[in-house]
Amino acid sequence: MLQLRRTLAAMMLASGILLGGTVAIAQRPVLSVPAAAEASPTFDAERATDAYIALVPPERRARSDGYFEGSTWLQLWSALYSVVALGLLVASGWSSRMRHLALRITDRRPLQTVIYWVQFVLYFSVISFPLTVYTGFYREHQYGLATQTFWPWMNEQLIGLAVVLVLGGLGTMVLYAVLRRVGGAWWLWATGVFVAFEVFGAVIAPVFIAPLFNSYTPLTDSRVRDPILRMARANGITVNAIYVVDQSRQTTRVSANVSGLLGTTRISLNDNLLNRASLEETEMVMGHEMGHYVLNHVTTNLLEVSLLIAIGLAFSARAFDRLRARHPQWGVESSADVAGLPLLVGLMTLYLLIVTPLTNTVTRTSEYEADLFGLNASRQPDGFANVTLKLGEYRKMAPGPIEEFLFFDHPSGRTRIYTAMRWKAENLDLHPAR
């Protein structure tokens, strides 16, 4: 179900761009700067970067490297597992039988599509449940990144399943209503449906979906809130509130995000960041998120991903028609037959796996641009370096250039710290020696 949700999210929904009640703060953590990274006439960005990375103990670095590399392999195996499961669903004839069951239940085509969708999602939920438990629960606890016990975690999985059933059912119903009315260029119309639901998902995500899993409350601590609001106003952002997300009940990760579209945009930070980070770190992270907003990354990324999906659907359509014609025993009558959905999703899963370096590059480029914006807005290079070390708890700090290009959807830890130190080297007058 994990890989299915990733594929469906890429094909139907768009949420915000990730960095990854009222909270009272008695004492803020203090920013730490290694000696080699202090401002001085002999300041060197490379040496300062090495000094920050040296703060990470070897055993902790090996642990985060192992987590990241293992996650990369899990993405590969999850995709291949999904493709095999989807292929079996079609080749065994189960998919056509699921369609026949929907036909027997009702003669209304939209409801037939929804009934098929429910069967399809439940099939995947069951067949991928062991992998979902391992990746989403057991492994996160193994690496000390999760805080939930099993049943609260399971409850959220069921909520996520309900969201997939409802929104996915609506999207699939619209998709096949369109496909039944078009001809050979059905992949182009399918892209249009994808874009429409991508926008729809981006609009409703912060208002209706995210609150199903977490509570969002305005940040009230003036020591943290006021500098962030001043920074927002200075950069032309009309915002009256910064929201805090209670993610500490699920994870130990620090995070912030900007989400929403067409009037529902929201800038949020999680309570882990609020409690673990210094004011300098928090300002830099929020400056980064404001960069996504000012640089219009939600819209540009949506368009870029839509273009990649259109290309993928064009290739998948050709493969779909050839496979359907070559294997009539599968019982898939046409591109407008909902029994062909597993075949289409399987082909798109393979395509998205192949173009992972491209999708990673799209996201990584946006993140790098937001990093630069955040540095210029917050003027907190050491805050950026410190929070990057916290993100390094589950991201590899210093990969090779090829590895970073292929597998990283954010700049690596070393790239980010060097970016901050390079900025500092050009602005030493703003950071006098302490």
Secondary structure, DSSP 8 states (H G I E B T S, - for coil): -HHHHHHHHHHH----EE-------SS-------GGGS--TT--HHHHHHHHHTTS-HHHHHHHHHHHHHHHHHHHHHHHHHHHHHHHHHHTSHHHHHHHHHHHH-S-HHHHHHHHHHHHHHHHHHHTHHHHHIIIIIHHHHTT-B---HHHHHHHHHHHHHHHHHHHHHHHHHHHHHHTT--TTHHHHHHHHHHHHHHHHHHHIIIIIGGGTS-EEE---HHHHHHHHHHHHHTT---S--EEE-GGGTB----EEEE--TT--EEEEEHHHHHHS-HHHHHHHHHHHHHHHHTTHHHHHHHHHHHHHHHHHHHHHHHHHHHHHH-GGG---STT-GGGHHHHHHHHHHHHHHTHHHHHHHHHHHHHHHHHHHHHHH--HHHHHHHHHHHTTSS-SS--HHHHHHH-SS--HHHHHHHHHHHHHTTGGGS---
